[in-house]
Amino acid sequence: MTRRVNLIITVISALLCGSAQAGERFELVLRLQNDSAGVLPAAEVCGLKPLSLNGRVSDWRIEASSPVRLRSREYCLQHEELGPYQSKRISMQWQPGIEGQDEAWTSEASFDLIQEPSEQLRRLAKSFAIYPRRERVERIFAWMVEHIAFFGIRRGVEGAEHALQVGGGDCTEHMLAGELLERNGVTVRRILGAVVPNEQHHISASGLHNWIEYRDNGRWLVFDSSRRLLGTPKDSRYLGLLFYSNTRQLSLQPLFTDSPSLKLFLQ
């Protein structure tokens, strides 16, 4: 009887969590700007589809004020012809469904480690091996917070070794933690997405962010040393758009177009 009651409670809890996630809505406002003296023909603007919310993967519904076409990992918005220096706004809403299978990420597709790490990085990673595996996450987080400063958003990606040399960087340089975690047997994924405060439902350019999630007892938890968050977010929602699989993807943009004269602004 006790086993049956526990099973019922587990099922109800899962349904409630799924319903809570499904009730979330996130709004985006995109401004398209023709930056030329010519006429831009009707075309498409594409972006990365949302994947996860606070580590939970689900299917997402996307609605927009312009026609939208969905691909496996992207969505594309169709816009009308734009006259010289004309601008247009497109609004979107993203809504997650009930939690699904985590098929968008597998350990076989995880991010590659630095093939020839510096001696400094080797020694640092090895220094955490003396602790039990679960304690290593907390130790690495504490080390990152104490020794790697957050310099604010910067153009370009200097990488983990650069962060170690200068003692800081933006959120991409804080990916140094991924090197330390993986070299200590922790399963991680590196993520491009947006952080949205609980009191907001609007995704702005300032909310775009990179962070790490680590696997713990079958759950994905947040490791964000640049914002000093470890574990389950309480004051913000972490909305994942891309699970990085290599260093080249670190320069990917969440919104993109093939037209050099068309400028995109997330407002």
Secondary structure, DSSP 8 states (H G I E B T S, - for coil): -HHHHHHHHHHHHHHHHHHHHHT--EEEEEEEEE-SSS-B-SEEEEEE---EETTEEEEEEEEESS-EEE-SSEEEEEE--B-TT-EEEEEEEEEEEEE---TT--GGG-----SS--HHHHHHHHHTTTS-HHHHHHHHHHHHHHH-EE----SS---HHHHHHHTEESTTGGGHHHHHHHTTT--EEEEEEEEEETT--B--GGGEEEEEEEEETTEEEEEETTTTEEES-SSEEEEEEEE--SGGGGG--SEE-S-TTEEEEE-
